[in-house]
Amino acid sequence: MSRFAEMLDQEDALPVATPSIQRLESRLFHQLGFEIEEPTAPELPEPESIVRPLWYRWAAAAAILVMIAGGGWLWQHQEGQASSAIGGYYATAYGETSTVYLPDGSEVKLNSHSTLRYANNLLDGKAREVWLDGEGYFSIKHLPDNRRFIVHTTAGLNVEVLGTKFTVFRRRAQARVVLLSGKVRVDFADSSKRKPVILKPGELLETRDAQPKVVHKAVRVDTYAAWKDDKLVFDETPVAEVATRLSDTYGVKIIVATPALNQRTVTGTFPAGELNTILQVLEKSFKLTVERQQNQIVLSE
């Protein structure tokens, strides 16, 4: 405190080049209703100086400290409110996968270029909720109280489970749920038009934003879940879809320059971490021409 008083006493020697602290004092005292008398211009000596009573300076200092302390509390309070609803947030880059262990014992593996956040209520007796953008593989732990686990997406569909293993995909105005084991229920935001769907193991549900149709069918699940084991599996997959999956995984733009290629399909298993290897196999085995142009790859015949 003595140091602070010493700093205030030194103010008498400061020139009136109106430092920022003085402007702040003036505005503050104006708002508080104090009348401050300033010498008129002819009475100002050269160089100009203004001597203020000690009580004035102490009042200004106290008010400024209150403003700073109050502002700090408000910032911390607002930050706490903004983050209180989020229990955790995870993201992966292109070409990267990551395993997330949730507080309730469930496990989520994120595919490349994906994000996952979960609410801070996973352990408080309410429904367990997470939000996914991209692609994730879920292994949900069953709890004794049978609490629901809900995966929210921006596609207008939510996946509700009790204890099961499944994948959720949301990219490019398309959403997909593939069930590996257990049982899930898929609810839609437009429930008046789309009724909930119960999936059985080995089934897929797929929607597209621009189409009202819901695809529900049996599939080979390893084609959709192999990425969690660092593999890419294609099963009579059209070249156009292969290009899209490679682009989503590695963050490179892949162009199919020859339209006829979109009618051809690719079948095979590839190591997920080696884009060049995949391109070489496609080039040799499927008689494609792969050309690299700056930040994009062009496929042609």
N, C-alpha and C positions, 0 to 999 in steps of 0.2 A: 504493500500500500504506500509506503514511504517513497518507493521508486516512482509510483504513479503520480504522487503529489509533486515530486521533483520535476517530472516531465511537464506537469501543468504550469509550474512556476516559471519554467523556461520559455513559456509561450509569450511572456512580455517582451522578450528580445526578438521575437520572430517578426519579419516584415509582413505587411499586409498585402502580400501578393495573393491573397485569398486561397490558402490551401484547401483541399477537399474537406478536411475535418471541420473547418470554419463554415463552409457552405452547408455542411450537414447540420452543424449546430444552429445556424440561422433558420434553416427550414424547420428543424425540430421545435425551436422555441416559438416560431410563428404558429405552428400547429397547436402548441400548448397554450397560446394566448398571451405570452409574455410580450410586453412592449419593450423594445430595445432601442435606445437612443444612440444614434451614431452622429459624430461631429459633422457639421456641414463642411463642404469642400474648402472654403476659405480658411477654416480653422485648422486644417490638417497640416502638421509640420512635414518637412522634407528630411529624410524619407518618412512616409506615412507610418503610423503605428496606432494601434487601438489597445488600450488597457482595459480589461474587463474585470469585474469583481471576482474574487475567489469563489464565492458561492455560485456564481453563474457558471464558472468552468466546471465545478464539481457537479452541478445539476446536469450539465450537458454530458459529462463523462458518464454519470450514472444512467442517464436515459439511453445513451448509445449502448452501454453494456447490456441494459435490459433488452434493447432491440436485437442485439447480436445473440444473446442467450435465447430469447424467444424465437428468433428465426431458426436457430439450430434445433430447438425442440420441435418446431413445426416441420422442419425438413425430415428429422428422424421419425416423427410420427407419421408423416405422409409416406415415407419410404416403407415403414413397417406395415402400414395398411396396404400398400401396393403389392408387397411381397408375401403377405400373410396367407393368401389363398393358394400360393404355389409351394408345393413341398420340394420339388426338384425339377431340373431342366437339363436335358442332354441333347447333343447334336453331333452328327457325324459329317465328315467332309466327303468329297467324291473319292471313290476307291477305298473307303474305310468302312469297317463294321465295328460295332462296339456292343458289349454285353452290359446291361443295366440290371442291378439287383434291387428290387423295390423293398421298402420297409416291411411289407406284409409277407415276404418270402417268395413272391413271384419273380420270374425272370423274363427279361425282354432283351432280345438281340435286335439292334437297329441295323438296317442295311445302309448303304452309302447315301449321302445327301438326305438325311432324315432327321426329324426332331421328335422328341418325346418330353412331355411334362406331366407331372402328376400332382394331384391335390394333396394338401397336408392333412387330409382326413382318412388316410389309408388305415389307420389304427384306432379310430375313434368310434367304431361301431356303426358307421354309416356305409352306404354303398362306396366301393372303391372306384375312383374315376381317374382315367388318364386321357391325354389328348395326343394324337399321332398325326404327323404330316410326313409322308414318304412311305417307308415300308418297315414293318417290324414283325418279328416272330415272338409269340407270347406263350409262355409256359406258366399257367396260373395256379397258384397254390390254393387248395381248398381249405377253408377255415371252418372250425367247429360250428360257428353260428350261421354258416351258409350265406355269408354276405355276398352280395352281387359284385361282380367286377365288370366295369363298363369302359369300352374304348370308344372315344368320340373322334369323329373325323369331320372335315369340312365338306364332305360329300353329301351331307344330309342323312347319313346313316350312322347308327350306333350299334356296337357289338356287345351284347350282354352275355356273360358266362358265369359259371360257378367254379369249375375246375376242369381245365382242358388245355390243348395245344392247338394253335392256329396262327395264321398269318393275316395281316391286314395291309393293304396296299392303297395308297392315295396319291396319284400323280396325274398330270396331263388331263384334267377333267374326267378322270376315270377312277373308280373305286372297286376293290376286290377283297373278298374274304374267302380264305381256303381253310377248311377244318381238317386237322390231322387226327385228332382224337378227342373224345368227350362229346360235348354238345354246346352249341351256341344259338342264340336268338339274335336276329338282326332286325332292328327297328328303324323306321324311316321317319324323317321330319314331317313329310307330307303323308301322315298316317291315313288321311281320308282317301288317298289315291293308291297307296301302297300298303298292303297288309304285312305284318311281321312274318319273317321266314325263319323256320327252324332248320339248321343245317345238321347233317349227319356226317360222320367221318368219311373223308374222301370226296366231299362235295365242295363246289365253288359257287359263290354268289358274286355277280359282277354288275355294275351300273355305269352308265355314262351320263354326264351332266346334260348333254344335248338330246338324250333319248329317254323316253319314259319306260322303256322295256327293261325288265330285270332278268338277267340270265342266271338260271339255277340249274346246275348239272353236276354229274360225276366227272372227276378228272384224276390224272396221275399227280398226286400231291408233291412228289419229289421234284417235279418240274418247277413248282412255285416256291418250294422251301429249301432247295439245295444251296442257295446263296448263304444260308446260315452256317454251312460247312465249307464255305469258301469255294463253292463250285457254281458254275452256270450250266444248267441242263436245258437243252432244247429238244423238243419232241414234235417233229414235223411243224416247226415254228416258222411262219412266213418271214422272209428276209427283212421286210419292213419292220416287223416286231422285234427281230434280232437287233436291228439298228437302233430302235428306240431303247431297248434294254441296255445296250452297251453305252448309249448316250447318258442314260440315267445313272449308270454305275460309275462311269469314268469322267463324266462332265465334259465330253468332247462332242462336237456337232458331227453327226454322221449322215451323209446324204446318199440316197439311192438314186444315182443318175440315170440308170436304165429302168424304165417302168416295168419291163418284162420280168425283172428280178423279183418284184413283189409277188409274183405268182409262184415262185420257188420256195421250198421249205428246207429247214436245216434241222438235223437230228444229231445229237452228240452231247458229250459232257466235257467241259473245259475248266481249267483252273481260273478262279475268279480274279486273282491278282495279276494276271499277265495279259493285258490287252493285245500286245504285239503277237503273242502266241496264238490268240484266238483269231486275229486277222490273218496270220500266215496259214492257219488251218483252213479258214474260209476260202482264202485265195487259191490254195492248192486242191483241196478236196471238192469244192463246189464251183471251181473254174470261174472265180471272180477276179476282177482287177481292183486292187486296193491302192489308192493314190492319196498321199498325205499332202494337204495344202494348208500351210500355216496352222490355224487352230481347228481345222476340220478334216474329216476323212471322207473320201468319195468312193462309193462302191459302184462298179459298172461291169459290163461284160466285155 
